[in-house]
Amino acid sequence: MWKFIVRRLFVTFPQIVLLSIIIFILAQMMPGDALTGLIDPNIDPAAIEQQRERLGLNNPWYVQYADWVKGAVQGDLGQSFRYKMPVTELIEQRMINTFWLSLLTLIFTYVMAIPLGIISGRWNDTWLDRAITGYTYIGFAAPLFITALLMVWIFGFHFGWFPTGGSVAPGLTPGTFEYFMSKLQHLLLPAFSMAVITTVSTVQYLRSEIIDTKQKDFIITARAKGAPESRVYNRHIFRNSLLPIAAFFGYEISGLIGGSVFIETIFAFPGMGKLFLDSVLLRDFSVVSSVVLIFGIAAILGALLSDIILSIVDPRIRIK
């Protein structure tokens, strides 16, 4: 087990290094550089060039890359020209909001997906199964941003049950019960909108696993021995079908990264996804490269987590 984890870590580290190089090179190809937007363009060009030389922006790309990595390791990701503050502090503020949004989305996803998958798999080819399968087909076909816009229009504007923007009502004191309830109310609709789409793959996978497990030899043997049907499902079919779902937990995290960009933008939710899109539109060099790096590392670590869980669930996939 530990050998497998160590080997996966040895694979993960080069992936992160390669990711950081690609991100840095792509950021270098963007118009402007880290100094753009921080200075008045009417300043004497000689003074601007002197400042660029002092910051090392005229150095070869590999020297700048080494300086960037060194700063990132020390917690210095540069300065945002739009927000006029260190990128590290900006990301810390936004990451908290995205963390709670992702956590609530995962809770909604599994709370909806597991019962639906179990019902669809246990009573397959019934009208319940056809209804749930129809929902998953619609979910696969419907773009996330269309679903989010419908949620905003129906539950935000039409019924007025949830706020349609921001992360908390203005004027509330952090740490109070009213502040907590306002944060939760602002999280519910974005999280549910994303979970409606992220649920469908888990439902389909769980349904397929249950149907496949019902046909295994050990299930037929258990029934032949006279085991009650409830025991066959609870102790054999459900348990064996749910284990692979747990193994894909890390990939669920990776899927939330792309979804957060659309959800946070539509709901004007101040998280990492909205920060990324705003920074791309404004060409905020330091913020874009830092956010993409964090997203990429999160995706790589999510895949690593899934591999580790899957190796625990099914030892046959471990590397010898």
N, C-alpha and C positions, 0 to 999 in steps of 0.2 A: 504493500500500500504506500509506504513512505517513499519507496523507490519510484513509483509512478508519479507521485506529487513532485518529487525533486526533478525528474525528467521533464515534466510539463513546465516547471518553473524555468528550466534551462531553455525551453522553447519560447516561453513567454517573454523573457527579457530581450532577446534579439528582435522580437516582434515590436516591442515598445520602442526600441532604439530606431528601427527602420521607420516606424510610424512618425517619430519625432523628426527624422531627417526629411521625409516626404512633406510633412506639414511645413517645416521651415523653408524648404525650397519653393513650395507653392506660395507661401506668404511673401517670399522675396520677389516672386513674379507679379505680385499685385502692384498696381500703380502707387507710387509714393513709397514711403518707408516709415519706420517708427518715429521719425521726427516730423512727419507731415501732420499738420493740424496743431502742433504744439508751439509753432512760432508764427510770427507775422510775416506773410510773404513779401511785404514791402520793405523788410529789412535788407540792408546791403548784402548782396549775394556772397561777398567775401566773408562776411560774418557768419552767414548760414553755413558756408562750406567749412569754416573753422569749427563750428559747433558739430557738424557732421563728422569731422575728423576726430574731434575730442570724444565723441560717443562711439567711435569705432565703426561707423556705418560705411566707411570707405574700405574697410578691410575685406579680404577674400571671404567668400560665403562660409567656408569651413571654420575660419577663425570666429566669425560672427555666430555660427552655430555653437561652437564650443563655449563662447561667452553666454549665449542664451541658455544652454543646458546648465551651466554653472550657476547662473542666476536662478533658474527654475528650481534646482536642488536646494538652494538657499532660501527659497520662498519669494524671490524677486522676479516677477513676470513682466516687469516694465510698467509704463504709465499709460493710462487711457486718455487720449486727447479730448474725447467727448465728455467724459464724466470728471475729468480733472482730478483723478485719484489713482492710487496704485491698483493695478489689475488684481492683485491678490486679495485686497480688501473687497473689491467689487464682486469677485467671484464668490468669496465667502458669504456675502449677503444674499446673492442670488441662489447659491447652491442649497441653502437651507430650505428655500421655498420649493425648489425642484425636488429635493429629497422627500418632503412631506407629500407632495403631489404624486410622486412615483410610488411611495409606500401605500397611500390610499388607493391608487389605481391597482396595485397588485392585490390588495385586500378585496376590492370589488371584483377583480378578475377571477380569483379563485372561489370567492363566495358564489358567484354566478356560474362559473364554468363547471365546477365539480358536480353540483346537483344536476345540471342540465346534461352533462356527459353521462352520468350514471343512469338517469331516466332514459335517455336516448339509447344507451347501450343495452340496458337490461330489457327494455320493452321495444326492441328494434322492430321495424316494419309495422308499427302501430301508428295511429293518427298523432299521438304525442311525439313519436320519433320523427315523423314527417314534418311536423310543425317546427321542432327544434332544428332539424336539418335545413329546413327552408330559411330559418333565421341565420344559420351559419353561412349559407350561400349568399344571402343578401349582405352579411357582414364582410365576406371576402370581396364582394363586388363593390361595396360602397367605400369611397375614399374617406379617410379620417376627417379631413377638413369639412366635407359635406355634412357628415354626421354631427360634428361639433357646431356648425352653423345652425343646423336644425334644432339642436339642443338649446342653443342660445335664444333662438326665436321662440321656441315653444315654452320652455321653462323659465327663461329670463325675461323676455319682452311680453309674451302673450299672457302667461299666468303670473309673472312677477314673483315666483317663489325663490329665486336665487339671484344674487348679484351677477352682473355680466362683465365685470372688469375689476382689476386690482387683486390684492391678496388680503386686505383687511380694511375695514371702514375707518375713515380718517377721524382723528381726535380721541382715539381710545388709548388707554395706558397699557403698555406691555406688561404681561404678568397677571392681569386681572381676568376674571371669568368672562366678562364681556368681550375682552380682546381675544381670548381663546375661542369663544363661540363664533365670533366674526371671522377668524381665520378658518375655522372648520366650514362655515357656510360658504366662504369663497372657494374652498377646495372641492366641495362635493360635486358640483356640476362639471368642472373640467375633468376630475378624476373619473366620474361616471361616464362621461362622453368618450374618454379614451378606453375605458374598460369594455364598453359595448363592442368595440372593434377587436381589442386584444383577446377577448374571451373566445372568439369563434374558433381559432386554431386549437386551443386547449380542449374545447368541447369535442371537436372532430377527432382529435387524437385519442382522447379518453374513450369516446364511443367505439372507435376502431379497436382499441386495446381490450375493452370489455367483450366485444363480439368475438374477437380472436381467442381470448382466454376461455370463453364459454365452450369452445370446441376442443380444448386441450384434453389429453388423455387423463390427467390427474383429476380434472373436473368430472369427466365421465365416470371414473372410478369412484370418486366420492359419492356421486349420486347412486351408483350401483350398490354401494354399501349401505344405503338407506339414510344418508345424512340429510337433515332437514334443509329445505331450499334456502331458508334465511341464513343458515350456517355456511352453506356452499358459497353464497354471494358475499357475505361479510368477511369470512376468514380466508377465502381462496380467490374468488374472482376480483372483488373490489381491492383487496390488499395488493395483489399482483399487478393490477391495472394502474393503481395510483403511484406506484414506485417510479415508473418512467416519467410521470408528470413532474415529480419532485426533481428529477434529474435535469429538466429543462428550465428550472427556475432561473439559472444564470442567463439563459438566452432571452427570457422574458425581460430581464433588466436591460439587455442590449436593445430589445425592441422598443422600450419606453424612450430611449434616447431620441430616435427619429420622431416619434410621436409628440414629444414634448415641444418641439419646434413649432408645429402647427397649432397644438392646443394652447400653448402659452401666448402665441401671437393672436389667435382669435379671441381669447378671453382677456387679453391685455394683462396676463399674469406675469409679474416680474420674477422670472426664473432664468435658468441657464439657456433654455431654448430661445426665448425672446431676446435675451442679451446677444446670443449668437447672430440671429437674423438682423437685428438692429446694427450690430457692429459690421456685418458684411455690407450692408447698404451704405454705411458711412465710411467704410474702408478703415476701420479702427484696427490697425495692424496688430498691435499687441494683444488686444482682447480676442480677436478672431483666432490667432494661432494658439493662444492659451486654452480657449474653450474647446476648439477642435481636438487639441491634445488630450484634454480631460475626457471628452466624449470617447475618443479612441481607446484610451487606457481603460475606461469603464467597460467598453465592449469587449476588450481582450480579457479583462479580469472576469467578466461575466461568463465568457466561454470557458475559462479555466475553472470557475466554480462549478459549471455544469459538468465538465469532464470529471472533476473530483467526486461530485455527488453520484454521477453515473457509475464510476468505478466502485463506489461503495455499494450501490444497488446491484450492480452486475459485475462481479469480479472478473468475468471472462474477458472484458475489454482492456484490462490492465496490461501495460507493456512489461514484458518480462525482461 
